[in-house]
Amino acid sequence: MGIADVVIAAVIVAGACYILYATLWKKKGCCGCEGGSCCKK
């Protein structure tokens, strides 16, 4: 693996971690729909 492959893999993993953080912890599982109909209460 070259340095470019390692950088690309790191960017993908960082993006996946950010998406998990934003959906699971920051929004507490809400999908972001308007009106709050898809958030579990």
Backbone hydrogen bonds in HBPLUS format (Angstrom, degrees):
<---DONOR---> <-ACCEPTOR-->    atom                        ^
c    i                          cat <-CA-CA->   ^        H-A-AA   ^      H-
h    n   atom  resd res      DA  || num        DHA   H-A  angle D-A-AA Bond
n    s   type  num  typ     dist DA aas  dist angle  dist       angle   num
A0006-VAL N   A0002-GLY O   3.26 MM   4  6.62 155.1  2.32 148.6 155.1     1
A0007-VAL N   A0003-ILE O   3.02 MM   4  6.25 157.7  2.07 147.9 153.7     2
A0008-ILE N   A0004-ALA O   2.96 MM   4  6.17 162.5  1.99 150.3 155.0     3
A0009-ALA N   A0005-ASP O   2.97 MM   4  6.12 161.6  2.00 146.5 151.7     4
A0010-ALA N   A0006-VAL O   2.94 MM   4  6.11 155.4  2.01 145.6 152.5     5
A0011-VAL N   A0007-VAL O   2.98 MM   4  6.21 155.7  2.04 149.8 155.9     6
A0012-ILE N   A0008-ILE O   3.05 MM   4  6.29 158.3  2.10 149.6 155.2     7
A0013-VAL N   A0009-ALA O   2.98 MM   4  6.19 163.8  2.00 152.0 156.1     8
A0014-ALA N   A0010-ALA O   2.92 MM   4  6.03 160.8  1.95 147.5 153.1     9
A0015-GLY N   A0011-VAL O   2.96 MM   4  6.10 155.0  2.03 144.4 151.2    10
A0016-ALA N   A0012-ILE O   2.99 MM   4  6.22 157.9  2.04 148.4 154.2    11
A0017-CYS N   A0013-VAL O   2.96 MM   4  6.19 158.6  2.00 150.0 155.7    12
A0018-TYR N   A0014-ALA O   2.96 MM   4  6.18 154.2  2.03 145.5 152.5    13
A0019-ILE N   A0015-GLY O   2.99 MM   4  6.24 158.7  2.03 149.5 154.9    14
A0020-LEU N   A0016-ALA O   3.01 MM   4  6.26 160.9  2.05 148.8 153.9    15
A0021-TYR N   A0017-CYS O   2.92 MM   4  6.14 159.5  1.97 147.9 153.7    16
A0022-ALA N   A0018-TYR O   2.84 MM   4  6.02 167.0  1.85 154.3 157.7    17
A0023-THR N   A0019-ILE O   2.98 MM   4  6.10 156.0  2.04 149.7 155.3    18
A0024-LEU N   A0020-LEU O   2.87 MM   4  5.71 162.4  1.90 149.9 155.6    19
A0025-TRP N   A0021-TYR O   3.09 MM   4  5.29 142.2  2.24 126.3 137.7    20
A0026-LYS N   A0021-TYR O   3.02 MM   5  6.23 173.5  2.02 163.9 165.8    21
A0029-GLY N   A0023-THR O   3.06 MM   6  5.62 142.0  2.21 145.8 155.1    22
A0030-CYS N   A0027-LYS O   3.27 MM   3  5.45 168.5  2.29 110.9 114.3    23
A0039-CYS N   A0036-GLY O   3.45 MM   3  5.50 169.3  2.46 105.1 107.8    24
